[in-house]
Amino acid sequence: MTQEFVIGIAQRAILVTLKLSAPILSFALLTGVLVSLFQAMTQIQELTLALVPKILAVILALVLFGPWMLRVIVEFTSELFTNLPHYVI
């Protein structure tokens, strides 16, 4: 196994991680901006007002994108396990 081969596997793993985290982080970011704007307009500075909507947004993102995320990670893992004999040589 060459250095380039290992770097290629690591690069694919990082890309899969970025793909999987993007929807959740996007929902949390958008919710955080909207809540911050609401707090700035109303001058309500309550910590739970900022935290609870973000948690709900992350849960919503997991419900919406969960099947797709599971499919992506299963495909990547099965590809790794299928090609395992080629990696060892």
Legacy VTK file of the C-alpha trace (Angstrom):
# vtk DataFile Version 3.0
C-alpha trace
ASCII
DATASET POLYDATA
POINTS 89 float
0.000 0.000 0.000
1.530 3.286 -1.115
1.343 6.685 0.483
-0.872 8.008 -2.292
-3.298 5.152 -1.734
-3.612 5.889 1.981
-4.001 9.598 1.295
-6.750 8.798 -1.221
-8.675 6.757 1.337
-8.271 9.504 3.951
-9.378 12.128 1.443
-12.533 10.154 0.597
-13.242 9.720 4.322
-12.936 13.463 4.897
-15.218 14.215 1.934
-17.831 11.777 3.236
-17.611 13.434 6.651
-18.117 16.865 5.110
-21.056 15.626 3.048
-22.696 14.104 6.101
-22.204 17.110 8.363
-23.198 19.810 5.849
-27.008 19.522 6.138
-26.988 19.469 9.940
-24.569 22.375 10.220
-26.505 24.358 7.611
-29.775 23.954 9.492
-28.134 24.913 12.798
-26.394 27.914 11.231
-29.532 29.211 9.548
-31.551 28.766 12.726
-28.859 30.511 14.780
-28.834 33.512 12.444
-32.623 33.789 12.467
-32.814 33.522 16.250
-30.023 36.075 16.637
-31.854 38.487 14.366
-35.046 37.961 16.367
-33.188 38.558 19.630
-31.552 41.691 18.265
-34.870 43.101 17.079
-36.757 42.343 20.273
-33.812 42.802 22.675
-34.641 39.509 24.379
-31.395 37.959 25.606
-32.537 34.562 26.827
-30.066 31.680 26.424
-32.733 29.014 26.046
-34.316 31.015 23.244
-31.106 30.549 21.256
-30.471 26.935 22.243
-33.833 25.197 21.879
-34.528 26.202 18.237
-31.048 25.022 17.224
-31.639 21.649 18.859
-34.986 21.352 17.099
-33.400 22.328 13.775
-30.710 19.665 14.169
-33.355 17.051 14.984
-35.353 18.137 11.925
-32.243 17.890 9.741
-31.550 14.398 11.082
-35.119 13.330 10.339
-35.050 14.784 6.820
-31.527 13.767 5.812
-31.075 10.688 8.022
-31.868 8.073 5.359
-29.568 9.742 2.848
-26.798 10.070 5.433
-27.149 6.426 6.386
-26.993 5.373 2.728
-23.821 7.413 2.130
-21.989 6.047 5.166
-23.075 2.455 4.451
-21.873 2.724 0.834
-18.517 4.103 1.952
-18.096 1.463 4.654
-19.115 -1.417 2.384
-16.675 -0.168 -0.255
-13.898 -0.171 2.333
-14.766 -3.677 3.542
-15.183 -5.024 0.000
-11.763 -3.746 -1.048
-10.055 -4.725 2.218
-8.087 -7.603 0.641
-6.672 -5.166 -1.922
-5.608 -2.774 0.836
-3.658 -5.386 2.774
-1.448 -6.480 -0.107
LINES 1 90
89 0 1 2 3 4 5 6 7 8 9 10 11 12 13 14 15 16 17 18 19 20 21 22 23 24 25 26 27 28 29 30 31 32 33 34 35 36 37 38 39 40 41 42 43 44 45 46 47 48 49 50 51 52 53 54 55 56 57 58 59 60 61 62 63 64 65 66 67 68 69 70 71 72 73 74 75 76 77 78 79 80 81 82 83 84 85 86 87 88
